[in-house]
């Protein structure tokens, strides 16, 4: 009897996306396999583009110029889907009671919940939002 495959909607946290693109060993094997599984839908939030651009501008994320310049092309080449930020995501993100101030984390957690996706992240702080996480 073969293994049952679960079809999942995955939302990549920004670090998971960057590590995927760089083939970085910090991306867990389990997460990499789920991202590579074409049966799964992989979502990339506009908030990740915003986070990458912001952190690069302030010097916290050097070496991502190619990712910024070719963001759309990289998403498309990997077969991922863009996830825009909508008003219902913003309302959810702003309404979290958790004392976590990072606007990018708040938005990604809200989007995962609203969109019924599992957040691919190794950031334990995301559990404050009671979002389903996978690593």
Backbone as CSV, one residue per row, in Angstrom:
resi,resn,N_x,N_y,N_z,CA_x,CA_y,CA_z,C_x,C_y,C_z
1,UNK,0.841,-1.174,0.000,0.000,0.000,0.000,0.892,1.245,0.000
2,UNK,0.650,2.203,-0.925,1.468,3.403,-1.040,1.113,4.437,0.008
3,UNK,2.015,5.401,0.153,1.775,6.488,1.101,0.705,7.421,0.557
4,UNK,-0.114,7.925,1.455,-1.116,8.907,1.082,-0.440,10.262,0.940
5,UNK,-0.713,10.949,-0.162,-0.175,12.291,-0.368,-1.224,13.296,0.043
6,UNK,-0.799,14.280,0.772,-1.689,15.352,1.182,-1.488,16.524,0.243
7,UNK,-2.564,17.038,-0.299,-2.482,18.223,-1.132,-2.643,19.428,-0.211
8,UNK,-1.664,20.290,-0.248,-1.605,21.373,0.722,-1.384,22.703,0.007
9,UNK,-1.955,23.754,0.595,-1.641,25.126,0.177,-0.569,25.614,1.140
10,UNK,0.575,25.949,0.611,1.696,26.417,1.418,1.906,27.901,1.159
11,UNK,2.119,28.653,2.227,2.526,30.046,2.111,3.940,30.126,2.654
12,UNK,4.865,30.586,1.827,6.266,30.636,2.237,6.556,31.882,3.054
13,UNK,7.151,31.682,4.230,7.704,32.806,4.978,8.880,33.319,4.150
14,UNK,9.229,34.562,4.328,10.251,35.185,3.487,11.581,34.451,3.544
15,UNK,12.018,34.044,4.735,13.291,33.329,4.819,13.214,31.987,4.096
16,UNK,12.077,31.313,4.141,11.929,30.032,3.437,12.036,30.251,1.930
17,UNK,11.446,31.316,1.428,11.527,31.639,0.004,12.968,31.903,-0.415
18,UNK,13.658,32.745,0.351,15.047,33.067,0.009,15.940,31.836,0.099
19,UNK,15.734,31.019,1.120,16.535,29.805,1.262,16.239,28.828,0.136
20,UNK,15.010,28.748,-0.315,14.647,27.898,-1.464,15.421,28.355,-2.697
21,UNK,15.385,29.650,-2.958,16.067,30.185,-4.134,17.573,29.975,-4.073
22,UNK,18.169,30.013,-2.897,19.623,29.874,-2.741,20.046,28.433,-2.492
23,UNK,19.081,27.512,-2.452,19.369,26.116,-2.120,20.153,26.049,-0.811
24,UNK,19.688,26.820,0.149,20.353,26.966,1.438,20.037,25.772,2.336
25,UNK,21.042,25.166,2.951,20.797,24.001,3.806,19.985,24.311,5.063
26,UNK,19.785,25.587,5.376,18.936,25.926,6.522,17.465,25.608,6.260
27,UNK,17.080,25.497,4.981,15.725,25.070,4.649,15.629,23.580,4.945
28,UNK,14.693,23.211,5.809,14.601,21.800,6.201,14.307,20.914,4.989
29,UNK,14.758,19.684,5.056,14.495,18.735,3.969,12.999,18.521,3.791
30,UNK,12.283,18.476,4.903,10.831,18.293,4.874,10.151,19.476,4.164
31,UNK,10.571,20.694,4.490,10.003,21.878,3.844,10.359,21.905,2.365
32,UNK,11.607,21.610,2.033,12.032,21.598,0.628,11.245,20.577,-0.179
33,UNK,11.003,19.413,0.391,10.238,18.376,-0.316,8.795,18.830,-0.541
34,UNK,8.202,19.471,0.447,6.821,19.945,0.298,6.740,21.050,-0.756
35,UNK,7.717,21.945,-0.771,7.740,23.023,-1.756,7.932,22.441,-3.160
36,UNK,8.777,21.451,-3.287,9.067,20.843,-4.589,7.930,19.973,-5.107
37,UNK,7.058,19.523,-4.225,5.959,18.634,-4.614,4.947,19.415,-5.452
38,UNK,4.869,19.106,-6.729,4.002,19.833,-7.652,2.523,19.667,-7.339
39,UNK,2.171,18.712,-6.484,0.775,18.545,-6.075,0.342,19.651,-5.115
40,UNK,1.312,20.291,-4.464,1.004,21.361,-3.518,0.961,22.710,-4.220
41,UNK,0.107,23.580,-3.746,0.063,24.963,-4.217,0.988,25.768,-3.319
42,UNK,1.928,26.474,-3.929,2.880,27.281,-3.171,2.584,28.747,-3.437
43,UNK,2.266,29.458,-2.363,1.932,30.874,-2.438,3.098,31.718,-1.932
44,UNK,3.309,32.860,-2.580,4.314,33.828,-2.151,3.610,35.171,-2.019
45,UNK,3.671,35.726,-0.829,2.981,36.966,-0.536,3.724,38.186,-1.065
46,UNK,2.950,39.184,-1.467,3.528,40.482,-1.802,4.264,41.053,-0.588
47,UNK,3.857,40.643,0.610,4.545,41.093,1.825,5.996,40.625,1.849
48,UNK,6.287,39.491,1.229,7.672,39.023,1.166,8.519,39.920,0.275
49,UNK,7.958,40.353,-0.854,8.685,41.295,-1.718,8.960,42.592,-0.959
50,UNK,7.967,43.055,-0.234,8.094,44.266,0.586,9.155,44.084,1.663
51,UNK,9.143,42.930,2.328,10.119,42.657,3.382,11.539,42.584,2.826
52,UNK,11.723,41.891,1.723,13.047,41.771,1.116,13.573,43.146,0.712
53,UNK,12.728,43.932,0.051,13.145,45.271,-0.398,13.476,46.166,0.792
54,UNK,12.648,46.123,1.824,12.867,46.966,3.003,14.146,46.585,3.727
55,UNK,14.319,45.293,3.986,15.502,44.851,4.727,16.779,45.040,3.912
56,UNK,16.689,44.922,2.597,17.850,45.194,1.753,18.218,46.681,1.830
57,UNK,17.213,47.542,1.744,17.440,48.988,1.777,18.115,49.428,3.065
58,UNK,17.747,48.839,4.189,18.323,49.266,5.472,19.578,48.474,5.849
59,UNK,20.041,47.597,4.946,21.298,46.895,5.153,21.208,45.597,5.923
60,UNK,20.009,45.135,6.227,19.851,43.892,6.984,19.800,42.648,6.101
61,UNK,19.729,42.854,4.784,19.613,41.718,3.876,20.433,41.983,2.607
62,UNK,21.754,41.889,2.730,22.595,42.127,1.548,22.533,40.935,0.589
63,UNK,22.904,41.183,-0.644,23.031,40.091,-1.611,21.740,39.585,-2.215
64,UNK,20.674,40.373,-2.145,19.398,39.922,-2.704,18.971,40.737,-3.927
65,UNK,19.927,41.424,-4.521,19.604,42.273,-5.667,18.942,41.480,-6.792
66,UNK,19.453,40.286,-7.089,18.855,39.464,-8.159,17.431,39.052,-7.806
67,UNK,17.222,38.695,-6.556,15.878,38.305,-6.119,14.908,39.473,-6.265
68,UNK,15.350,40.672,-5.957,14.484,41.840,-6.105,14.213,42.152,-7.572
69,UNK,15.253,42.133,-8.361,15.135,42.489,-9.776,14.290,41.467,-10.546
70,UNK,14.405,40.199,-10.172,13.742,39.125,-10.923,12.661,38.424,-10.104
71,UNK,12.079,39.129,-9.145,11.118,38.515,-8.225,10.004,37.780,-8.974
72,UNK,9.332,38.463,-9.872,8.225,37.848,-10.609,8.690,36.664,-11.448
73,UNK,9.812,36.810,-12.120,10.327,35.737,-12.964,10.685,34.501,-12.148
74,UNK,11.263,34.703,-10.978,11.621,33.580,-10.115,10.377,32.862,-9.597
75,UNK,9.361,33.619,-9.213,8.106,33.025,-8.745,7.490,32.188,-9.865
76,UNK,7.431,32.765,-11.041,6.837,32.084,-12.194,7.632,30.835,-12.572
77,UNK,8.952,30.948,-12.616,9.804,29.812,-12.986,9.638,28.637,-12.034
78,UNK,9.394,28.921,-10.757,9.213,27.853,-9.776,7.789,27.308,-9.750
79,UNK,6.886,27.931,-10.514,5.497,27.473,-10.528,4.711,27.905,-9.304
80,UNK,5.208,28.914,-8.598,4.532,29.422,-7.418,3.458,30.421,-7.848
81,UNK,2.579,30.769,-6.918,1.517,31.737,-7.180,1.704,32.963,-6.296
82,UNK,1.501,34.129,-6.906,1.549,35.374,-6.144,0.310,35.482,-5.268
83,UNK,0.478,36.024,-4.075,-0.633,36.311,-3.178,-0.579,37.794,-2.835
84,UNK,-1.549,38.532,-3.354,-1.618,39.961,-3.086,-2.082,40.195,-1.650
85,UNK,-1.782,41.360,-1.137,-2.282,41.764,0.171,-3.635,42.439,-0.053
86,UNK,-4.669,41.908,0.594,-6.022,42.443,0.455,-6.502,43.000,1.798
87,UNK,-7.585,43.729,1.747,-8.100,44.377,2.957,-8.413,43.372,4.063
88,UNK,-8.943,42.202,3.712,-9.280,41.221,4.748,-8.017,40.644,5.403
89,UNK,-6.915,40.592,4.676,-5.640,40.185,5.272,-5.176,41.261,6.260
90,UNK,-5.294,42.516,5.840,-4.839,43.631,6.670,-5.653,43.738,7.960
91,UNK,-6.954,43.525,7.857,-7.809,43.583,9.051,-7.428,42.477,10.026
92,UNK,-7.191,41.269,9.504,-6.781,40.151,10.359,-5.423,40.446,11.001
93,UNK,-4.448,40.917,10.201,-3.105,41.202,10.711,-3.147,42.270,11.797
94,UNK,-3.929,43.312,11.585,-4.019,44.390,12.561,-4.788,44.008,13.816
95,UNK,-5.600,42.980,13.729,-6.427,42.574,14.844,-5.824,41.540,15.766
96,UNK,-4.679,40.997,15.408,-4.044,40.014,16.289,-3.766,40.633,17.652
97,UNK,-4.095,39.902,18.705,-3.833,40.363,20.070,-2.378,40.113,20.482
98,UNK,-1.696,39.242,19.778,-0.319,38.872,20.130,0.582,40.100,20.155
99,UNK,1.478,40.131,21.122,2.436,41.233,21.257,3.659,40.965,20.373
100,UNK,3.424,40.945,19.099,4.495,40.718,18.128,4.407,41.869,17.135
101,UNK,5.448,42.668,17.081,5.372,43.933,16.367,5.793,43.879,14.904
102,UNK,6.399,42.794,14.452,6.903,42.722,13.077,5.730,42.717,12.090
103,UNK,5.596,43.770,11.276,4.446,43.841,10.363,4.465,42.752,9.290
104,UNK,5.629,42.317,8.893,5.718,41.268,7.881,5.223,39.948,8.446
105,UNK,5.646,39.613,9.658,5.184,38.380,10.302,3.677,38.420,10.520
106,UNK,3.173,39.546,10.969,1.737,39.682,11.210,0.952,39.448,9.912
107,UNK,1.438,40.035,8.823,0.733,39.887,7.548,0.797,38.451,7.036
108,UNK,1.964,37.840,7.097,2.084,36.468,6.608,1.214,35.510,7.423
109,UNK,1.186,35.686,8.727,0.334,34.843,9.571,-1.133,35.055,9.223
110,UNK,-1.530,36.302,9.057,-2.917,36.611,8.708,-3.283,36.000,7.361
111,UNK,-2.410,36.137,6.386,-2.701,35.588,5.066,-2.826,34.071,5.116
112,UNK,-1.954,33.418,5.853,-2.035,31.957,5.955,-3.378,31.543,6.549
113,UNK,-3.806,32.221,7.593,-5.077,31.886,8.230,-6.251,32.154,7.290
114,UNK,-6.304,33.347,6.720,-7.414,33.731,5.852,-7.486,32.843,4.608
115,UNK,-6.327,32.501,4.052,-6.287,31.720,2.811,-6.315,30.212,3.050
116,UNK,-6.359,29.783,4.303,-6.381,28.355,4.603,-5.103,27.656,4.188
117,UNK,-3.987,28.349,4.355,-2.692,27.807,3.967,-1.870,27.474,5.214
118,UNK,-0.878,26.645,5.010,0.079,26.306,6.057,1.308,27.180,5.815
119,UNK,1.773,27.844,6.864,2.923,28.736,6.748,4.209,27.934,6.874
120,UNK,5.044,28.001,5.855,6.328,27.309,5.869,7.330,28.252,6.522
121,UNK,7.689,27.941,7.774,8.553,28.818,8.551,9.248,28.047,9.649
122,UNK,10.425,28.511,10.017,11.074,27.960,11.212,11.068,28.995,12.332
123,UNK,10.288,30.047,12.173,10.186,31.119,13.158,9.157,30.730,14.215
124,UNK,9.628,30.353,15.387,8.731,29.906,16.453,7.811,31.020,16.943
125,UNK,8.164,32.274,16.707,7.310,33.390,17.123,5.976,33.380,16.380
126,UNK,5.912,32.732,15.233,4.667,32.676,14.467,3.567,31.929,15.221
127,UNK,3.957,31.079,16.149,2.961,30.332,16.923,2.118,31.257,17.790
128,UNK,2.603,32.455,18.061,1.831,33.440,18.820,0.511,33.765,18.128
129,UNK,0.496,33.621,16.807,-0.690,33.957,16.015,-1.634,32.763,15.834
130,UNK,-1.240,31.616,16.372,-2.027,30.379,16.247,-2.267,30.020,14.778
131,UNK,-1.222,30.197,13.989,-1.255,29.851,12.573,-0.666,28.449,12.418
132,UNK,-1.171,27.686,11.466,-0.613,26.366,11.194,0.743,26.553,10.527
133,UNK,1.772,25.972,11.138,3.136,26.104,10.618,3.684,24.742,10.238
134,UNK,4.640,24.770,9.333,5.266,23.559,8.825,6.745,23.821,8.662
135,UNK,7.547,22.894,9.106,8.982,23.005,8.892,9.578,21.636,8.836
